[in-house]
């Protein structure tokens, strides 16, 4: 069965600093990988996705993620964080043979001045 | 607005009462999903429809829960004899045919007193 682990429950970064959020997945084949963001009172919004091809994917709001098959990881990065990036971030995995996505428990990002 | 809409956004009920949530997906999407999200957790899959057929149900979906999508358009999620443990955000998402991202609504928050 697919599973997703986000090791960091909370992360605090200073505005302007770089960010990396970790995501590890468990799945037998190449999965479909996603990062979603959830701001307070808002629905989940897709940041980026990986299906195949180039292992470095670009998303919205200046985010990128790198798929590393050898490490079963799909870490999210941003070179310079803005105060508006404070939110909950969820990694999710899907499979071609399945339908629904499995989500990690999320990482809460706090941005300090 | 052509996004996923959910109604009501908030519902407070007493233990033992029945509640029903409605989801209107993006019109051209034939797949519809229900998830549940509790505080500090990622979304947990409940059930999935392709058109009007309910194709997958999670073990989380007890006998008190029932979901329908009668004409392959909107869907309802009913919880009978609510319990305090049912308090959560109920998220609806839709997607087009094939693997890919889910488009989420803003959710329906249930509080059971």
Interface residues (C-beta under 8 A of the other chain):
Chain A: X4 X6 X9 X32 X34 X36 X41 X42 X43 X44 X45 X46 X49 X51 X90 X92 X94 X95 X96 X98 X99 X100 X101 X102 X103 X104 X105 X106
Chain B: X3 X4 X31 X33 X35 X40 X41 X42 X43 X44 X45 X48 X50 X55 X56 X91 X93 X99 X100 X101 X102 X103 X104 X105 X106 X107
